Amino acid sequence: MTPRNALSAAAVAGILAASLVAGATAAEATPVGNCPDAVVVPGNADSLTVSAPAGQVIAGYCVKAAGLRGTQGEPEYVTLAAPVTSIVLRHTDGGNLTHYSLVLKAATVPTPDPEPTPDPEPTPDPEPTPDPEPTPDPEPTPDPEPESTPNPPAIKNGSFDWDWTYETPQCDGLVVAYPSNIPSGQSNDVNIRLETDQGQVTLNYHLDQGTWSGTTAFVYSQHRLWPAGVTEYTVTWTQVGGSNYHWQGAVECALGEVSPETGTRNGYAVVRTPSTPGTDTGAEDGSEAPDVVEGYRTGRTTVSKGQRVGSDIVVVRGLDDCDVELQKQTKRGWKSIRTVTAKDGNAIVTYPKQRKKGTYSYRLTAGDYVSDVLTVKVR
């Protein structure tokens, strides 16, 4: 992959704080459905980055979105294969997030190696027996482990459907909604293959005892084989035990700078500037020219009829106060449907309400820049 400059943590944090999580504090937490102590997500975002407080990790989460599967949006509980300090929240069926809550646990402190046993000292004369210490109060009972949301069964011709599918992998991890009727012992392995700037790596998630179930998230950076220092990578193949379906494709990703608060680096989709053969795409100093627009999603996403794709917050480079055009593909070619003016290098791209079922394609243009395509499936 061609190297690129990742967004700084400060720039990403500023954009998200201004447009996605403004006002979402603990004081606003309200119970919603089966999501306890839910925090309201303002705006039309279909993803949200959250971090655990100092000394704690995220073991699971609950998310609620608007109007999924023809309903008002069902709360969805997700168990993480391994606890994380920071994660991007999404609903497996897409759609705008409305509420979320986290299941937090104390961070595990590594146990130091035992000190070598010294030679025994001579036994001293016994000391007088002291008065017994008062019995301390019992430790509070820890919160139970999170249980993920039961999912609908996979049925084909009256039997279990071995060809059931799961969502396209994202840049931070793969979320799998296991069918509730999956046969016993069939879902204890997940394999994810990535091409990184340090070589190919296949991440295997295996349970020696028990099986994955419900809705489970597999975060790449938490795997023991994740190479240190990776900055760019492409997800190319996934295999989930219990299904004959294998996802194959190319989800290009990059990592942001290390967060000083959490120590983690969240992944985001790479948007590259197409070049015309025979033209000079380099900067004046001979280095590769930066992308004109960063942060615009590509690939595929799914929403329900009557819903919108969540807004994209993009960074425009080298085109101060330039108009960015959102285009939709029609039978006669690409048609501009919305104009957004970038201010201070930032622009918020909103999508029209999806009123009919089908598959639609969108892209961004800015001057000579043309983005890759976002494909939206409406069901």
N, C-alpha and C positions, 0 to 999 in steps of 0.2 A: 504494500500500500504506500501511497505517497505521503510523506510526513506532513504534519500540519500543526499549527499553533492552537492549543486548547484554550478555551475560555478560562479566565482567572476565576478563582473561587469567589473573590470579592464582587466581580461583575455579575456572576450567576446569582449569588446571594442577594444582591441589590435588586435585580430584575424580579426574582421570585418574591422577595419581601414586598415589593411595590404592587405586584399584580396577582399573586396567588394566595398568600397567607396573611395578608394585612388584617389585623384585628383578631386572628384566630388564637386566642389565649385561653389559659385554663379557666379563667373567670367566665368564659362563654360556653363551657362544656355543658351539654344538656343530653339526657338519655334520649336515644332515637331507636325505636324498634328493639332489636336485640343487640345493638352496639352500645355498651355502657359508657357513660361519660364521653359522649361523642363531641367532637370539635367540628364546627361548621366550616366548610370550604367555600369561600366566596368566589364569584365569577363563574367562568365556564371551562375550568381546567379538567382534563381527563387524566392528569398525573400530578403528583405532589411529592417533593423530597422532604423527609422528616428525619430528625436525629434524636437519639436517646440522650437524656440528661447525663451529666458527668457521673461516672461510677455505675452506670446501668447499661443494659443492652436490650434490643428489641427482639422478643421471642416470637411474636405474632402480631397480627393486627386485624381490625375489622374495617371494611370500607362499605359505603353505601353510595349508589349512583342513581341518576334519574331515569326512570322508565325503561328498564332492561327487561327483555323477554316479554314485552307487552304488559308489564306491571308498572308499579310506581317506583321500582328499584328495590331489590332485596338486599339486606345486609349480608356481607360475605366475609366469613372468617378465614384467615390464612395463617397457617403454621409455617414458620421458617425451618428449613432443614438444619440450619445452624444460626444461632443468634448473631445479630449485626448491630453496629452502632449507628448506621445511617442506611436508609432504603428509600426507593422511589415507590410510592403507593399507586396502584392502578386497580381497576375492576377487570376481571378476566373477560367480560363481554364488552369492554369499552364503555363509552358514555361519560358524561360529566360527573365528577365526584361531588357529593353534597355533604357527607360527613365521614369522619374516621375516628378511631380510637386505637391505642397501642396497648400491648401486653408487655410490660417491662419486668426485667429480672436484674438482680445484682450481678455486676460483671465478675467473672471468675478470676481470682488471683492465683497465678501458678504456684504450686507447692514447692518450696526450695528443697534441694537435695539434703538428706539428713546429715548432720555432723557426725564424723567418726566417733565411735564409742571410746572414751578414754579408759585407761587402766583403772580398775576399781580402787578407791581410797580405803584406807583402814576403817573398819566400822567404829564410829565413835560411841561413847556412852549414850544411851537413850535419853532424849530430852523429855521433860514432863509433858503429858498430853494436854494440848491447849483446849480451851472451850470450843465447841463446834461452831463453824460459821453459820449465819442464818441462811436458809434456803432461798436462792434467788428466784425472782419471778420467772415463770416459764417464757421461752421465746415465742413470739407471735407465729402463728401458722402461716407458712408462705402461700402466696397465691398459687392456685392449681395451674398446671400446664395448659396452654390454650388448645382448644379443640377446633379443628377447621370445619368449614361449612359442608354439610352433606350435599352432594350433587345429584342431579337426575340420573337414572340408570341409562346404560347404553344398550339398546335393544334393536335387533335386526331379525325379521322373520320369526319373531317369538323367542329368540335365543339371544345370548350375550353377543354384542357387536364387537368383534375383535379388531375392527377397523376404525374405532372411535378416534377422533382427532383432538388436538389441543391447540392453544394459541401460538402464534409466531413468537419466537424468543425476542426479548428486548435487550438493550445494551447493558443493563445491570444484572439481569437474571432471567430465568425461565419460570413461569408460573403454570402449574399443571392442575386442572380441575378433574380429579379422578372420578369416574362413574361410581355410583353407590353400589352397583351390583358386580364390581370387578371380582373375579374368582380369587379365592384365598391363595396367597403365595405368589401372585403374578406381578406385583408392583414394588419390588424392593431394589430396583436398579434404574438409574437415569444416567445417560451419557450425553455430553455436550462437547462438540468439537469446535475449536477456534483456531484461526490463523492469526498469530500475533507478530509484532515486530521483533520478537525474540524466538520465533519458530512456532510450529504447530503444537497444540496441546489438546488432550482429550480429558475432560473432567468427569470422573465416575463418582456418582453418589450411590452408596450401597448401605443397606440395612441388614446386619447379620441376623437380627431377631426382629420380627414384625415386618410390616409393609407400609409404604407411603399410602395415604388415603386423604379423603376430603380435598381441600385446595392447599397445595404446598408450593412454596417458593424456593428455588435453588439459585442462590446468589453466587456468581462466579468468583468474586474477589475473596470470598470466605473459604474457598476450597484450598486444601493443603498443597495442591499442585499448581496453584495460580503463580505464574512467574513474577518475581519481584521486578519492579521498574517498567512494567508494560505501559505503553502510552497509547498505542493503537492496535485494534484487532478487528477481525471479522468473524461473526458466528456463521458457520457453514452447514452444520448438520446436528440433529438431535435425535435421540432414541429413548423412548419411555417404556419401561417394562409394563406388559399387560396390553399393549397395542401393537398391531402390525404396521401402523402408520409411522413413517419416518419423515420428519421435516427436513427439507434441503433448500438452501438459498444462500443469500449473502447479505447479512445485516452488518454494515460497516459502522464501527464505533470508535470513539476516542475517550480518554479519561481527563477529567478536570484536574486542577491542582489539588494537592492534599489539603483537606480542611484542617485548620488549626484547632478547631473545637472537637472534631470527631476522629481525626486521623485517617479518614477514608476518602476515596476518590470515586465519585459516581460517574457512570458512563453515560454518554449521550450520542445520538446518531450523527454521523459525519455527512456534511453537505459539501460537495466539491464543485468547483467552477469548471464547466466543460470547456475544452479548448478546441480551436479550429486548427487542423493540420497545416503546418507551414507558418503559423503565427507565433509571435514571441509572447509567452505567458509569464516570463520572469520579471522580477523587480529590477530597478536600476542597478542594484549591487550584484546582480546575477543570481540571487536566490529566487526560490519559487514565489510567485505572487500569492497573497493570502486570498481566501474565499471572500467574495463580495457579501454574501449573506451566511450567517452561522445560526444554528439553532432550529432551522426549519426541518420538520420531520419528513421522512421518506419511508417507503415500504408500504405496508398494508395495515389498516385498522378497521374495526367493525363497530357500527352503531345501530340502534333500533330506529325504525321508521318514526319520524316526527322529532328526532333528536338532532343535535348538532355535534360535529367534531369539536373537541376542546380547542381553545385558542392557542396559537403558537406565538411565543415571544422570541423575536429574532434580533440579531445584532447585524447592522449594516456597516460594512467597512468601506471607506474611501468614497462614499456617496452621501455626503452630509445633506440632510433634508431632501433626499431623493424620494420620488414616488415609487413604491413597490406595488406591482400588480399581481393579484391573485387570479389565475386563469383556470378555466374548466374545459375539459376536452369534450367537443361535440362532434356530430357527424361531419361537419364542415371544417373541423380543425379546432384549434385552441381559441377560446373566447375570454376576454377579460371581464370578470364579474365584480371585482372590488379593487379599489385603490386605497393604499395606506401610505401616509406620509411619515417617513422616519424622522424622529426628533431626537437630537443628541445621540444619534447612532443607534437608537432602538425603535422597534416597530412591533405592534401587536396585530397579528393576522387572525381574523375571525372568519368562520365558514358559514354558509347558508344552512338553514334548517333542511334536513333530508326528508322530503315529503313522499318519496316513492321508493319502493324496494328496487334493488339493483346494484350495480357496481359503477362507481364514478371515479374520475381521475382529476387531480388538481396539481398545479405547480406554481412557482413564484418566478417573476421576471423583474429585473431592475436594470435599466439601461441595456447593455449587451449580455448581462447575466441571465442564465436560465437554470433553475434548480432541477434536481431529479424529481420524479413523480411520486405523489402520495395517492395510493389507491384506497378508496373507501367503499366497504361493502355495507349496504343498508338492508336490514332484514326485518 
